[in-house]
Amino acid sequence: MAYQFPELTIPELRRAGGAKWSTYPDLIGTFVAESDFGTAPAVTDELRFRVGHASYGYVTEAELGRVREALAGWLADRHGWQLDPARIGVLPEVIAALQLAIEHFTAPGSPVILPTPGYMPFLQLPGDLGRELIQVPAIEEEGRAILDLEAIDRAFAGGASLLILVNPNNPTGTVYTRQELLALAEVVDRHGGRVWADEIHAPLVYPGAEHVPYAALNETTRAHTITATSASKGWNIPGLKCAQVIFTNDDDLVRWRRIGRWPQHAAGSLGVWATTAAFREGRDWLDDLVTHLDVNRQRLRLLVAEHLPQARLAVPQATYLGWLDLREYGIEGNLGRYFRQHAGVAATDGTLCGRDYRGWLRVNFATPGPILEETFRRLGAAVNAAAG
């Protein structure tokens, strides 16, 4: 029997807390990748057990070993990727894995490449670490945002050493094909470059697309890739602070064993237990979630057509994020601010995802149908008011 996902109201969601509903307490929150559909019963049961026994101590090596084995089993079963659990490190979050990669696995001072639109913190972190960020806008092909390989080639030729590959992509929802990834690998290998692959949204892929782990493509990608992932998006547990980093290059693994003690020490014990339960026992629930989200994905397409007929939407192949091109409406300035002020909707302005995306908006459709419908009713009324 399929899991029955809660259809909570806005007041109920607001009372539950979380960034999505408390950052802007009077608005509809759709600006952050949190789901309103809870988590798997297996995860909840594990957390209740731990809380009931006041299990708040430091994470043990045995517990870290179990989360490594759980992820390795998940990757083998879902993607055919046979991976030694000893190659997996544990960190509090994927952003920490990117910081680690930049600081310890790239040439000092070398630029970092980010295909855009991209996840907002990835536009900020390299600069915070003293690195130049080279933004490479996507090319649109048959309704999909794909990688501009020629521009990536030029960026590596100009001295960049690391490419941030977000696959499935946030915010576009593109799932890159095996052929697209192989073509990218040729460019990276030609320049002796590295790839940091963020695959956090891989559990949320819809029928018709297939996630292929980049590092698992061939020996070349295994040698030049560091992969980061987490159960935080698929099972909606980002606040529990547990992510994984995978080292498929032997030299990288040796270095991680020298430098990984303190980053790994920062992982939360509740997150480690919840993640283990998610990968091992939360699979059926996840499958039901993807089916449930797919209904909202189709609803999103209809709502855009009804309320924002001049907008362009590439229906995402993965994630629960919609990427809307609203440039035809001619609204000046920051769209995120405009909709907060005139629609009561807190969404992500496109410029936060890349300098070339003024007039774009990222929204989250992992919310009950009535809330999603109200969100687009408000967005539509706001653009009509601007035109009037």
N, C-alpha and C positions, 0 to 999 in steps of 0.2 A: 504494500500500500504506500502510495506517495506521501511524503511528509507534507503536513498542512502548515504553510508559512503564515505567521501572524500578520494581520492587516490592522496595524495599530494606527491610531489617530495622531494628529500633530501634537495635541496636549500630552498624550501618553508618551510619545517619543521625546518630547521636551523634558518630561519628568525623569526619563531614564538617563539623561545627560549625554555626554560625548560632544566632541567638537562640532559635529554637524548641526546639532540642535541647540547648543548653548553659546557658541561664538556670536551669533546674531539672534538673540532670544526672541525677537519679534518678527523674524523673517522665516520663509521656507528655506531650509538649508540644503543646497545641492552642490556645494563648492569643494567637498572633500570626499575621498573615496572610502566612505564608511557605508555599510549596508544597513538597512532597516529591517532585515529579516533574521536577525539573531545568529546563532551558530548551531553546530551539530549537537544533538543530544549527547553523543559520546564525549564531546568537549565539555559540555556543561556538567555531566556526571563526574568527569575527572576533576574538575575544579571544585565541585561541591565536596568530593571526597577529601581533597587536599585542605580546603578551608575547614571542613569539619574536624580534621585532625590537626589543625593549626600548623600545617606543613609549610613554614615560611623560611626555612633555612637556606643556606647556600646550595647551589647546584653541585651535585657530585659528578665525578667522572663517569660513573655507571649511568647516570641519568643522561648525560651528554651523549654517551654511547648509544643509548636507546633512541634518542632523537635522530642521530646520524643514521642508524639502521632503518628507522621509520621512513626517512626521506629517501634513502637508497631503494627501499622496497617500493615506494610510490613511483619513483622514476623508472624503475625496471618494469613495473606492471603497466603504467600508463603510457610510457614513451619508449619502452624497449632499451633504455639506457642502463647498461650494466655498470655499476659504479661501486668501487670499494668504499665502504663507509668511512674508512680512515682518511679519505681525501676531503671530508666535509668538516668545515669549521662552524662554530656557532657564535652568533653575534646578537646584539639586541635588535638591530634593524638593518635593512638593506642600505640605507644611507651610510651607515657606519662601514659597510663593506666597500662602498665606493671610495670613501675617504682613505681606507686602508690601501686600496688598489692604487690610488693616485700617489699617495705618500711613499709607498714601499715597492711598487712594481712598475714604475715609469721613470724615464730619465728626468732628473731634477730640472725643474723650470720649464719642461716641455708642454706645449699646448695640448688641450683635450678637445676632442671632436664630439659634438652632440647633434645628431639628426633632430630636426624640429618639425612640427611641434613636439615638445618633450615634457616630461614630468617636471613640475615647477622647481623643486629643490635642486635638480640637476643643472639648472641654469645658474644657480647661485653658488653651489659648493666649490666648483673649481676655482672661481675667483676668490672665495674666502681662503683657499689654500695657496693663493699667489700664482694661480695658473691662468693663462689666457684660454678662453672658451671660444672655439670656432663653431658657430651655428651653421648647420647645413639644412636648409628648408627641403621638405619632401617634394617629390614630383607626384602629380596626380595621374593615375593610369587606371582606366576603367572603373572609376569611382573609388579607388584605393589610394591611400597615401603611401608611396614606396620610397625607397632610399635613392638618393641622387649619387650614384657611384662615381661619376666623374668629379663632382665636387668633393667627395670624400677622398678620392685619389689625390686631388690637388692639396687638400689639407694635410695629408700624410707627407706629400712631397715637400710641403712648406715647413716641416719639422714637428708636426704633431706626433705623439707616440701612443695615444690611447683613444679608442672609439667607445663611447657609451652606446650600447645597443639595447633598446627597450623593446622586448618581444615576448608577448604581444604588446603592441604599442599603447602607451598612455600619452595623449588622450584620444588618438584616432581609432583605436580598436583594431588596427591592422595586424593580421597574423602573417608574418613573412613566410613565403614558401621555401621549400628545400632549395629550389633553383636560385631564388633570390639570395638566400644565405650563402650558397656556394659561390655565387658571383661576388658577394661582399668579401668572402674569405680570400679570394684571389687578389683583390685589391690590398687587403691588409697584409697578406703574406709578401706581396711584391715590395712593400716598404719596410718589412720587418716590424710591423706595428703590433699592437695589442688590442684585445677587445675585452671590455667589462660588460657582461651580458646580464641584464636585469630581466629575470623571467618570473617575476612575482605574480603576474596575472595569468600564467599558464594554466592554472586549474579552471579558468573561466572562459573556455573556448566553445563556440556554438557549432552546431552541425554544419558541415560544409567546409570547415577549416580544420587544419591539423597543426598543432604546435610541434615544432622540431627543435629540441635543445641544440643551440648553436655549437657548443663544445663537443657534442656527440656526432657531428657530421663526419669527421675524418681525422686523421692524425695531425693534419695542419691546424685545424681549429682547436683540437685538444691542446696543442703546444702553445697557442697564443691567447688562450681565453681564461679568464676568471669569471665564474658564474655566481650570481647571487639570487636567492629565492627565499620564499617564506610561505607559511600557511595563512598569513595575516589577511590577505585579500579574499582568497577562496573561502576561508572559514570565518572571516570577519573578527579577527582577534588582534588587530594592530597594537592596541594598548598593552598587551601582555609582553611585548618586547622580546621576540625571539625570531631570528632570521638565520639563514644558512649561507655559507660561502663555500664554493666547490673549486678545488685546485686540481686541474687535470694535467698541468705541467709539473714534472717531478721537481725541478728546481724551485718552483713557486711553493710547492708543498714543504720543502725543506725550510724555506724562509719563513713560511707561516708557523712552523713549529718553533722557530726562534722568537717570533714577535707576537704570536697569537694568544699568549697566556692572559694578558690583561684585557684585551678586547673580549675574549671568550668569558672571562670572569664577570663581565657586565651583563650577560644574558640573565633574564629573570627566571626563577624557578617555576613559577606558575606558567610562564610562556613555554618553557621546555616541556612540561607535562601536557599542556593543552595541544601543543604542536604534535607531539607523539601520538596523542589520541586522534587528532584530526587525520594525519596521514594513514594511520592504521585502521581506525574504526569509523571515520567520518566520510567514507567514500560514497556510500549510497545517498546520504544526505546531500553531499555536494552535487551528485548527478541530478537529484530532484531540484536543487537550487538553480542549476544551469537551465533546466527546463522551465522553471518559474520565471527566471530572468529573461528567457527567450520570449515569453509572452509580453513582457514589458518592452523588450527591444522592438517588437513589431508594433506595440502600442505607441512607442516613441515616434516611429515613422509616420503613423497616422496623425498623431497630435501635431507634429511639425507641419504636415500638409494642411491641417485644419486651421491652426492658429498663427503659423509663420510661413505662409505660402511662398514668400520670396526667399526663404532660407534654403540652404543646401545642406543636406545631411548624408554623409556616407554611413550606411548602416554598419555598425561595428561588427567585426568577426569575433571579437572577444571583449572582455571587461564589461562593466556596467556603466560605462561612460559614453556620452554622446558628444560629438564634436560638430558644432553648428557654425556655418558660414552665414553671418547676418549682414555682410557688407552691402547688400542691395538696399537695405533700409536706410543707409546713409546717416546713421546716428553718430554724431561726433564724440570724440573723447573715449573714456574708459567704459566699456560696456558693463563690466562687473559693477562699477559704481552706479551707473545709470539704472540698472535693474534693481539694485538694492534700494535706491531712492524712489523709483517710480513703479516698481512691480512688487516690492516686498519679497524679492527672491535673491538669495545670496548664491551666485554662481561664479565660476572662474573666468576672469577676463582673458582673452586669447593671448595678449601680450605677455602674460606670465608664463606662457608656454613657448614663447619665441618672439623675437623682435618683428618678424614678418606677419604676425597674426592679429593685427589690429582689426576689429570688426568680427572676431570669432568668439565663441563662448563654449565652455565645457560645462556639461550638466551631468548629474548622477541619476540614473533611472532605477537604482536598487531601492525602491520605495513603494509603498502600497499604491495601487492604481488610482484611487481618488486623489491622493496627494500629487501624483505625477500629472494628472489631468488639471488639477488646480494650478500647478506650476506653469503649465503651458497656457492656460487661460490668462494668467497674470502677465506672462511674457508677451502674448499676443496683444492684450489690451495696452501694454506699455509702448509697443512699437506703433500701434495705431494712433496713440496719443501723440507720439513724436511726429508722425506724418501729418496729423491734423492741424 
